[in-house]
Amino acid sequence: MASRAQPPPPPPPAHLRPRLHAAPLFSPRAPRCRGGRSRLLSALPSPSPSPPSRSQRVSTVPPIEREPGPAHSPEHQPRGDPALAAEVARLSAARARLRAARTLGDKLRALDAEPRVAAFFGEEPSRGVLGALEPREALLLKCLVAAGQEHVLGDELEWYSGGADHHEHHHRNGASGGSALREALYSLAGLVGKWSSEGVVGAEKGSEEMQVLGRLLKFLGDIEEFYDCIGGIIGYQIMALELLSSSKDRKHRPSKDKFVGFHVPSGLNLLEDTEYASQAALWGIEGLPELGEIYPIGGAGDRLGLVNSDTGESLPAALLPYCGRSLLEGLIRDLQAREFLHFKIFGGQCVTPVAIMTSSVKNNHEHIIAIFEKLDWFGRGCDNFRLFEQPLVPVVSAEDGKWLISKSLFPVGKPGGHGAIWKLAYDRGIFQWLQQRGRKGATVRQVSNVVAATDLTMMALAGIGLRCNKKLGFASCERRPGATEGVNVLIEKQNLEGVWSYGITCIEYTEFEKYGIPEPTVTGSSQVSYPANTNILYVDLQAVEEVGSRKNASCLPGMVLNLKKAVSYVDHLGFECSAAGGRLECTMQNIADNFVNMYNYRCGKGIESELDTFVVYNERKRVTSSAKRKLKSEDRSLHQTPEGSLLDIMRNAHDLLSRCSIDVPMIKDNSEYLHSGPPFLIFLHPALGPFWDIIRQKFLGGSVSKGSELQIEVAEFLWKDVELDGSLIILADNIMGSTKKNKNGEQILHYGARCGRCRLQSVKIVNEGINWSSPNNVYWKHDVERSESVKIILHGNAEFEAKDVVLKGNHVFEVPDGQRMCIVQDRAGFVVKLEPISQELMDSGTWHWKYTVDGAHVKLNMVEL
């Protein structure tokens, strides 16, 4: 390795080193805005940025080069396994010849000249099935064979397995493997000949064999198209083999840079600099008309083991029933809460366009569409959504890079990582669609992270991104020991020409050993601890579109071959099995590698505020808690389970209501709840805020006893000195507004119109509540048995009021549309008064909360009409 231009800074004293597990977490930094724009909130003062502690800028040892992937360097060949190196050399030559071919006919002739193709298909490649296929379809099969994957084309008596015996052949009549494979194809030729000239994929469905072949051709066509930037099917195999070889060769490669170092990045701490945090979040809410939402939800979610109880069908993670609704519904619910806040402050209806990357795994795409159609597109109109399907990619054996197959003509396919989203969004016109709707940036979150929208985090991130013209931002927090998550780092490089580059990016956990990233340690350790990457992002649309449009591997950021987990799939007999293998996965957050800033000199502390990338910090339970895996009976940890994430939601509820002078039981460590439910259940609709400072103005005083249940599904709400011992459930049809049909006949939600309303003042509620001993309770689904409860149901614009009253036992108060119900105490208990709402108050209600901006905060005043 070349000598460094100058040595990294020495390690700081132990008492100055970062301690990410103790508060305060990070030095707050206000990112420097360049080219600020005139806005309603532009007069809000920015705090004086305090410089980050240099103790957070610790270089990793040894410094090593961060490479986006070996396929970026065509001349590079793997140096580990000689057989893999020879195969990469052969495939690279084949790819070069294909790239030189200008027409489809030239490409077919180039493939026919490949010895492997000639050996497999014979000297007359137009014979049999290939002669009956369209030229494009024939090219796909020839690319498959040229890539060394002939075994995929076997029949039911010949398959490939990724287990200990990698090749298991059953030959007919003593024929050779190659001959049997060819005959399997030739036997289909007669069937192909019966098809129309439209080709296999486009023709009418015929025999089962032809349907399988059609699916294979679609699978191959998707790979050839999506990975065209690296050479299609053959390029995919080259990159897979190069990464496989790198995983076997543990030696560090010579660096192309004089110096590479990683540092803990400084950024705005939302817990410390509360004034600037509130200001940034207001920028985000004000900027909603310039923001889109992007959701990568094409993952298989195999670890959840989610199945349809009626049919046994495996279901994708987005359909997980969580807290009374699917995870997908939770995403839109959080978004609409932010739009409702925008309406309450600024008075305008804002409907955010949402782009969703799905996949075909477990019929993910069809299930997602079915949810949207069932729920009338959430009152947003189908034109405000764009769903685009991520292609499945082949899983390769960890031993030799061969594709795993589950049965003849059926490779094992998995989604190729959420990093596919940038190129795919460009290919499908998603960026153009968002920009046509006036969008400048977008927030990105994953469906399994159920706390991402808690309090200020997402809007402060977006507000800084918009206001300061940043290209990409991360929401981060402290790491949890043992968590399978990446880290955010400030990368510092000096190249051979002496130019320095800086940027905030991510290193995935699969790459920790390669880059010398230590595991997180207990609080107080002198070991440097990098913050967690949570995949909550802000992106500038023009910047990410430029990367997605590139015609080289840089449009597929953070490419890895993850071999750390066994691959589960269904074999040719229909049995669930697993094998050591992996597929090419790219990571959406590593698009940040394309946004580094260059300098002719080495920069000092505080460089983060000048960069195109940035990071904001919050405590972990307000940033990330995921429902990714099913809890097993032998588990000793609730991490990444629905049970564990529910406890974090309850902890957030405790912290929030405690600040409202409401007594709420403490939640102990997760280990206390491995085999029991939480001490209480509290579910608050995000439209009550979603910022905690707003919710705190709607709740004041009272208590929630241990074992109680509180669910509030209404935005116009007041809780004052309420004592709850049991279950209280408040449900409204019109939580944030009401729907009206548009010109297309779609039901469209109009914020603020005919909302349901509820006020509780000096009320005591006592009932038996949840039957906590019931074995049927599934708390994270909010599926529980109740002995008693108080339930308030508001239809349309109904209103409910209770004051100075005690409600004991089981009660249901159902208020019709257009009516106002009041509960008052009398000697016998209480009486119910029901009266109509006057016609002139039908839309606005008899009272409402008025939101106004006061400095960097939102103040609420109750308006009585």
ROPALUM-359414 format. One record per residue (C-alpha): x, y, z. Coordinates in steps of 0.02 Angstrom, whole numbers, padded with zeros to 5 digits, always signed. Layout:
XYZ
...
end
This chain:
+00000+00000+00000
+00061+00172-00041
+00119+00280+00102
-00007+00399+00174
+00002+00584+00137
-00011+00617+00323
-00051+00507+00471
-00226+00497+00544
-00259+00592+00703
-00206+00501+00861
-00341+00417+00966
-00417+00540+01090
-00416+00515+01278
-00538+00384+01336
-00654+00509+01419
-00675+00603+01255
-00712+00455+01144
-00891+00434+01079
-01011+00341+01191
-01161+00305+01082
-01258+00211+01214
-01270+00357+01334
-01360+00522+01316
-01315+00643+01244
-01275+00539+01091
-01195+00659+00967
-01140+00838+00949
-01281+00936+00867
-01237+01015+00701
-01343+01129+00596
-01301+01086+00415
-01247+01238+00317
-01380+01285+00191
-01325+01336+00018
-01442+01437-00090
-01582+01447+00037
-01755+01480-00034
-01889+01602+00022
-02014+01512+00134
-02147+01553+00259
-02032+01495+00398
-01876+01579+00330
-01872+01703+00474
-01845+01564+00601
-01671+01583+00676
-01540+01449+00651
-01441+01401+00806
-01256+01432+00810
-01179+01267+00759
-01067+01193+00891
-00918+01100+00818
-00916+00911+00832
-00793+00835+00951
-00638+00780+00861
-00648+00625+00969
-00783+00565+00850
-00662+00566+00705
-00569+00404+00731
-00488+00315+00583
-00509+00129+00566
-00351+00025+00564
-00290-00032+00444
-00352+00093+00314
-00423-00002+00168
-00503+00043+00004
-00691+00046-00011
-00733-00026-00181
-00910-00021-00251
-00881-00193-00324
-00754-00287-00427
-00859-00273-00584
-00814-00089-00591
-00642-00143-00649
-00654-00258-00799
-00470-00291-00793
-00482-00356-00617
-00488-00544-00599
-00515-00642-00438
-00354-00708-00368
-00421-00842-00250
-00493-00999-00333
-00404-01032-00499
-00560-01114-00571
-00665-00961-00531
-00530-00849-00604
-00529-00949-00766
-00718-00943-00777
-00721-00755-00750
-00591-00733-00887
-00695-00839-01007
-00855-00746-00967
-00772-00575-00978
-00712-00617-01154
-00887-00675-01202
-00962-00515-01133
-00838-00410-01231
-00887-00497-01392
-01072-00472-01357
-01045-00288-01321
-00955-00270-01485
-01100-00348-01580
-01218-00214-01646
-01373-00311-01698
-01472-00453-01625
-01412-00567-01766
-01231-00520-01727
-01259-00562-01544
-01334-00731-01588
-01187-00772-01701
-01065-00719-01564
-01152-00837-01443
-01155-00980-01569
-00966-00963-01580
-00950-00995-01393
-00886-01174-01369
-01005-01203-01225
-01157-01151-01327
-01102-01254-01478
-01072-01407-01368
-01242-01393-01286
-01354-01350-01433
-01256-01441-01567
-01196-01382-01735
-01372-01334-01791
-01435-01214-01660
-01591-01177-01762
-01650-01357-01741
-01788-01402-01618
-01848-01281-01488
-01727-01141-01532
-01790-01139-01710
-01968-01114-01650
-01926-00972-01531
-01915-00789-01568
-01733-00731-01592
-01738-00633-01429
-01797-00788-01335
-01662-00895-01414
-01533-00766-01363
-01587-00781-01181
-01566-00971-01180
-01397-00958-01264
-01340-00827-01138
-01393-00945-01000
-01286-01084-01071
-01142-00968-01110
-01146-00913-00927
-01114-01094-00878
-01289-01134-00815
-01339-01278-00930
-01406-01376-00783
-01554-01258-00772
-01622-01333-00934
-01637-01511-00867
-01803-01605-00858
-01885-01681-00704
-01757-01822-00700
-01610-01703-00694
-01585-01562-00573
-01454-01461-00483
-01441-01452-00294
-01337-01335-00187
-01306-01461-00050
-01153-01566-00015
-01172-01661-00180
-01183-01515-00300
-01231-01613-00456
-01356-01755-00450
-01391-01829-00621
-01510-01968-00670
-01475-02021-00850
-01597-02102-00967
-01537-02256-01062
-01359-02216-01015
-01359-02053-01112
-01237-01919-01063
-01294-01770-00958
-01274-01649-01103
-01367-01764-01222
-01512-01786-01100
-01525-01598-01077
-01528-01569-01265
-01659-01701-01290
-01766-01619-01155
-01766-01460-01259
-01792-01549-01424
-01944-01638-01352
-02024-01468-01330
-01996-01418-01510
-02157-01497-01573
-02256-01404-01440
-02170-01241-01481
-02213-01263-01663
-02397-01262-01619
-02382-01090-01541
-02414-00929-01633
-02273-00827-01706
-02283-00709-01557
-02157-00814-01464
-02164-00917-01306
-02197-00778-01181
-02327-00687-01285
-02420-00839-01355
-02575-00925-01289
-02539-01044-01146
-02510-01222-01198
-02442-01370-01105
-02370-01362-00930
-02195-01379-01004
-02220-01228-01113
-02287-01126-00969
-02132-01168-00868
-02021-01123-01016
-02116-00960-01035
-02084-00919-00852
-01900-00959-00874
-01888-00844-01024
-01972-00703-00928
-01852-00732-00782
-01702-00726-00900
-01772-00577-00994
-01790-00477-00834
-01609-00513-00787
-01545-00471-00960
-01639-00306-00960
-01609-00248-00782
-01424-00293-00778
-01390-00223-00952
-01274-00097-00868
-01153-00238-00825
-01182-00357-00970
-01349-00441-00935
-01354-00624-00887
-01169-00651-00920
-01124-00490-00827
-01226-00547-00678
-01129-00710-00671
-00962-00620-00687
-01000-00507-00540
-01065-00652-00436
-00907-00754-00467
-00794-00606-00431
-00879-00573-00266
-00880-00759-00226
-00694-00766-00259
-00666-00613-00150
-00760-00695-00007
-00642-00845-00018
-00486-00738-00033
-00468-00655+00137
-00316-00551+00089
-00337-00363+00071
-00314-00297-00104
-00190-00159-00137
-00274+00010-00116
-00287+00131-00261
-00285+00274-00135
-00147+00344-00027
-00262+00349+00123
-00436+00289+00169
-00512+00316+00340
-00682+00303+00421
-00746+00420+00557
-00902+00434+00663
-01002+00570+00572
-01068+00718+00669
-01242+00783+00638
-01396+00861+00714
-01449+00774+00875
-01637+00794+00887
-01632+00762+01075
-01503+00896+01112
-01536+01041+00996
-01724+01040+01018
-01753+01213+00945
-01665+01176+00782
-01745+01003+00779
-01918+01082+00789
-01872+01209+00656
-01807+01073+00538
-01965+00970+00564
-02072+01121+00522
-01971+01145+00363
-02014+00965+00322
-02201+00988+00351
-02202+01151+00255
-02108+01067+00114
-02227+00919+00095
-02290+00985-00074
-02110+00963-00135
-02089+00787-00064
-02131+00615-00128
-02125+00449-00035
-02029+00296-00093
-02059+00125-00016
-01955-00030-00060
-02072-00169-00005
-02027-00310-00123
-01937-00414+00009
-01987-00594+00038
-01989-00583+00228
-01946-00768+00242
-01896-00753+00425
-02072-00698+00473
-02146-00863+00412
-02308-00773+00369
-02440-00884+00288
-02623-00871+00242
-02713-00970+00377
-02846-01028+00255
-02742-01077+00104
-02568-01104+00177
-02498-00982+00048
-02337-00895+00099
-02362-00707+00113
-02242-00560+00097
-02190-00452+00246
-02298-00304+00192
-02454-00404+00235
-02403-00440+00415
-02554-00396+00525
-02476-00277+00651
-02569-00175+00782
-02734-00201+00694
-02681-00170+00514
-02553-00228+00386
-02379-00153+00388
-02418-00074+00220
-02571+00014+00291
-02461+00080+00430
-02349+00169+00304
-02495+00263+00224
-02570+00300+00395
-02408+00386+00448
-02399+00484+00285
-02578+00545+00300
-02544+00604+00478
-02407+00717+00410
-02522+00781+00273
-02656+00816+00403
-02531+00918+00504
-02485+01015+00346
-02670+01052+00321
-02696+01108+00501
-02547+01228+00494
-02550+01292+00315
-02730+01258+00263
-02691+01168+00100
-02737+00994+00043
-02576+00901+00005
-02579+00727-00072
-02405+00654-00081
-02365+00543-00231
-02304+00372-00174
-02187+00258-00274
-02181+00077-00217
-02056-00054-00275
-02135-00226-00264
-02079-00397-00324
-02157-00558-00385
-02094-00661-00238
-02242-00733-00142
-02357-00640-00262
-02302-00480-00175
-02355-00366-00318
-02530-00439-00332
-02556-00436-00143
-02505-00253-00132
-02626-00204-00271
-02764-00303-00187
-02742-00206-00024
-02749-00039-00115
-02904-00088-00212
-02991-00156-00057
-02958+00007+00037
-03003+00121-00111
-02822+00177-00128
-02834+00251+00047
-02941+00393-00018
-02794+00460-00119
-02839+00405-00295
-02743+00274-00391
-02656+00410-00494
-02555+00459-00341
-02472+00288-00333
-02345+00205-00446
-02304+00022-00416
-02154-00049-00508
-02098-00229-00495
-01922-00278-00448
-01852-00425-00548
-01801-00584-00460
-01620-00635-00477
-01540-00808-00474
-01466-00877-00313
-01292-00949-00337
-01208-01090-00242
-01077-01034-00115
-00966-01175-00176
-00947-01145-00362
-01067-01006-00415
-01191-01119-00504
-01372-01065-00501
-01482-01159-00378
-01639-01232-00453
-01794-01297-00369
-01851-01401-00516
-01819-01419-00700
-01823-01252-00791
-01854-01160-00627
-01706-01068-00548
-01718-01012-00368
-01752-00826-00378
-01750-00694-00243
-01764-00503-00247
-01596-00424-00286
-01592-00303-00140
-01676-00135-00115
-01531-00048-00205
-01614-00099-00367
-01738+00041-00334
-01637+00181-00413
-01604+00102-00583
-01776+00025-00589
-01859+00190-00544
-01765+00272-00687
-01808+00132-00809
-01993+00142-00763
-02005+00332-00769
-02038+00352-00583
-01923+00501-00560
-02003+00590-00707
-02176+00554-00635
-02128+00627-00465
-02048+00781-00541
-02200+00812-00651
-02296+00827-00488
-02180+00963-00428
-02076+00853-00313
-01895+00898-00275
-01852+00767-00145
-01920+00609-00067
-01917+00517+00098
-01879+00332+00095
-01922+00202+00228
-01943+00015+00240
-02106-00071+00280
-02039-00173+00427
-01979-00023+00529
-02135+00018+00630
-02066+00170+00726
-01984+00266+00583
-02116+00404+00584
-02111+00431+00773
-02103+00614+00827
-01987+00727+00725
-01862+00609+00645
-01924+00593+00466
-01983+00772+00446
-01825+00847+00522
-01725+00740+00400
-01830+00798+00252
-01833+00978+00311
-01643+00990+00315
-01629+00902+00148
-01748+01022+00063
-01693+01181+00150
-01507+01152+00131
-01511+01077-00045
-01433+00913+00009
-01424+00761-00103
-01446+00625+00027
-01478+00614+00214
-01478+00473+00342
-01579+00457+00502
-01468+00367+00625
-01455+00312+00807
-01347+00209+00922
-01312+00028+00873
-01377-00120+00968
-01250-00258+01007
-01281-00410+00899
-01397-00323+00777
-01379-00369+00593
-01374-00189+00533
-01251-00078+00441
-01168+00079+00505
-01155+00258+00445
-00979+00325+00426
-00891+00481+00366
-00770+00417+00236
-00609+00511+00201
-00497+00471+00053
-00344+00539-00033
-00312+00475-00207
-00145+00455-00295
-00162+00630-00369
-00175+00704-00195
-00361+00748-00203
-00461+00722-00044
-00642+00662-00045
-00771+00659+00095
-00947+00592+00112
-01066+00510+00234
-01111+00335+00180
-01153+00161+00244
-01058+00000+00269
-01165-00156+00278
-01140-00282+00419
-01085-00413+00293
-00934-00302+00255
-00879-00265+00434
-00735-00389+00433
-00676-00327+00264
-00670-00145+00322
-00619-00172+00502
-00781-00109+00579
-00793-00163+00762
-00949-00232+00843
-01037-00112+00962
-00982-00124+01143
-01058-00085+01310
-01075+00094+01369
-00913+00165+01436
-00798+00066+01323
-00655+00159+01241
-00691+00067+01079
-00755+00180+00938
-00937+00140+00899
-01014+00192+00734
-01199+00238+00727
-01328+00121+00652
-01391+00136+00475
-01581+00127+00481
-01625+00146+00296
-01728+00301+00332
-01669+00418+00195
-01698+00587+00116
-01650+00594-00068
-01641+00734-00195
-01736+00666-00345
-01628+00746-00478
-01470+00680-00397
-01529+00499-00379
-01606+00501-00553
-01436+00545-00626
-01358+00395-00540
-01501+00279-00590
-01481+00330-00772
-01299+00280-00785
-01249+00141-00903
-01120+00060-00789
-01115-00031-00622
-01124+00130-00520
-01313+00131-00544
-01317-00027-00436
-01244+00040-00273
-01164-00063-00136
-01163-00228-00230
-01130-00377-00116
-01146-00565-00120
-01217-00606+00051
-01168-00784+00096
-01194-00769+00283
-01370-00842+00284
-01431-01007+00212
-01550-00989+00066
-01722-01066+00090
-01819-01132-00059
-01937-01271-00114
-01851-01415-00203
-01914-01518-00351
-02015-01630-00234
-02102-01486-00149
-02003-01493+00012
-01934-01341+00103
-01744-01348+00103
-01595-01233+00120
-01422-01221+00046
-01267-01115+00065
-01283-00981-00066
-01326-00802-00104
-01377-00682-00241
-01314-00515-00298
-01390-00383-00186
-01368-00196-00200
-01410-00078-00059
-01510+00080-00086
-01419+00180+00048
-01250+00157-00037
-01303+00273-00176
-01220+00395-00056
-01053+00334-00125
-01093+00438-00280
-01112+00601-00183
-00939+00628-00109
-00865+00804-00108
-00689+00833-00176
-00557+00950-00104
-00377+00993-00149
-00332+00991+00036
-00368+00887+00189
-00518+00952+00283
-00532+00971+00471
-00673+00951+00594
-00845+01013+00545
-00829+00962+00363
-00997+00871+00377
-01094+01035+00366
-01018+01069+00194
-01056+00900+00117
-01196+00848-00001
-01235+00707+00121
-01289+00727+00302
-01352+00633+00454
-01475+00669+00596
-01483+00573+00759
-01619+00523+00880
-01635+00391+01014
-01651+00217+00943
-01830+00177+00991
-01890+00332+00898
-01792+00287+00741
-01788+00100+00713
-01876-00054+00781
-01919-00187+00655
-02036-00334+00638
-01926-00444+00528
-01927-00617+00605
-02043-00735+00695
-02009-00764+00879
-01958-00943+00913
-01985-01036+01076
-01797-01055+01103
-01758-00871+01072
-01676-00772+01210
-01697-00605+01123
-01845-00508+01054
-01737-00408+00935
-01817-00382+00762
-01974-00478+00813
-02151-00407+00814
-02152-00434+01002
-01993-00332+01026
-02048-00188+00914
-02215-00180+01006
-02121-00151+01169
-02029-00006+01088
-02195+00069+01035
-02254+00052+01215
-02093+00132+01279
-02122+00279+01163
-02302+00293+01227
-02237+00293+01406
-02109+00429+01369
-02237+00536+01278
-02379+00526+01404
-02262+00543+01553
-02216+00714+01484
-02401+00756+01488
-02407+00729+01677
-02493+00561+01652
-02439+00418+01764
-02395+00267+01655
-02309+00105+01712
-02126+00084+01667
-02075-00049+01541
-01930-00156+01595
-01798-00241+01488
-01859-00352+01346
-01799-00507+01439
-01943-00480+01562
-02069-00508+01423
-02001-00657+01328
-02151-00762+01376
-02278-00633+01430
-02368-00482+01365
-02324-00298+01394
-02381-00209+01553
-02508-00108+01453
-02565-00073+01275
-02571+00107+01212
-02604+00144+01028
-02619+00327+00976
-02662+00376+00798
-02515+00474+00725
-02633+00614+00668
-02645+00665+00852
-02473+00741+00815
-02372+00666+00742
-02248+00779+00831
-02243+00745+01017
-02249+00931+01058
-02420+00937+00974
-02486+00780+01059
-02432+00848+01228
-02554+00992+01204
-02699+00870+01184
-02657+00766+01339
-02641+00835+01515
-02645+00743+01681
-02720+00581+01739
-02657+00403+01740
-02653+00238+01646
-02645+00091+01766
-02547-00068+01740
-02643-00191+01630
-02743-00054+01546
-02779-00032+01360
-02795+00135+01272
-02833+00152+01087
-02872+00323+01012
-02920+00330+00828
-02970+00513+00813
-02866+00670+00781
-02979+00804+00857
-02962+00747+01037
-02938+00811+01215
-02884+00710+01368
-02882+00808+01530
-02864+00724+01700
-02927+00555+01643
-02895+00403+01752
-02897+00239+01657
-02902+00069+01741
-02959-00053+01609
-02993-00034+01423
-03040+00126+01330
-03063+00116+01141
-03110+00268+01036
-03146+00237+00852
-03197+00363+00719
-03251+00339+00538
-03183+00512+00493
-03018+00520+00587
-02939+00661+00486
-03080+00710+00368
-03213+00640+00253
-03215+00573+00076
-03303+00634-00081
-03310+00558-00253
-03202+00637-00387
-03241+00645-00573
-03172+00467-00593
-03289+00400-00461
-03149+00376-00333
-03175+00416-00150
-03049+00555-00108
-03007+00605+00070
-03028+00790+00110
-02932+00837+00267
-03024+00930+00405
-03200+00908+00334
-03330+00826+00448
-03204+00750+00570
-03257+00649+00720
-03218+00733+00888
-03197+00677+01067
-03163+00768+01231
-03137+00684+01399
-03115+00794+01553
-03104+00735+01734
-03164+00561+01687
-03129+00401+01782
-03144+00237+01686
-03142+00072+01779
-03175-00098+01700
-03103-00273+01689
-03019-00234+01523
-02909-00362+01436
-02911-00542+01495
-02721-00551+01510
-02725-00736+01552
-02805-00785+01387
-02692-00898+01282
-02770-00826+01125
-02701-00650+01148
-02579-00591+01015
-02529-00421+01081
-02426-00362+00932
-02576-00393+00819
-02687-00304+00945
-02792-00460+00943
-02847-00483+01123
-02992-00549+01226
-03079-00422+01336
-03188-00451+01487
-03251-00272+01487
-03215-00108+01401
-03278+00066+01366
-03294+00088+01179
-03337+00253+01094
-03385+00240+00909
-03401+00400+00808
-03491+00390+00640
-03462+00528+00513
-03441+00696+00602
-03509+00633+00768
-03447+00711+00930
-03428+00637+01105
-03405+00731+01268
-03384+00666+01446
-03345+00777+01596
-03340+00750+01784
-03404+00573+01767
-03359+00396+01822
-03385+00256+01696
-03383+00084+01778
-03404-00081+01689
-03439-00122+01508
-03509+00017+01397
-03527+00053+01212
-03566+00232+01160
-03608+00237+00975
-03640+00411+00907
-03731+00430+00739
-03671+00547+00602
-03721+00727+00633
-03752+00700+00819
-03667+00757+00979
-03670+00645+01134
-03635+00712+01308
-03611+00605+01464
-03645+00688+01630
-03646+00623+01808
-03803+00604+01912
-03846+00518+02074
-03885+00353+01991
-03723+00353+01891
-03729+00450+01729
-03851+00505+01596
-03831+00514+01408
-03886+00666+01309
-03894+00659+01120
-03925+00813+01014
-03902+00857+00830
-03759+00966+00770
-03825+01124+00688
-03817+01129+00499
-03694+01273+00492
-03571+01174+00600
-03582+01010+00505
-03411+01031+00422
-03316+01124+00557
-03393+01043+00712
-03440+01129+00874
-03255+01146+00919
-03085+01115+00843
-02900+01137+00874
-02821+01286+00787
-02637+01262+00744
-02520+01412+00730
-02332+01428+00709
-02247+01512+00855
-02061+01527+00820
-01999+01351+00792
-02151+01268+00871
-02334+01234+00836
-02456+01301+00964
-02635+01237+00984
-02786+01336+01038
-02959+01262+01060
-03092+01358+00963
-03272+01339+01023
-03407+01375+00894
end
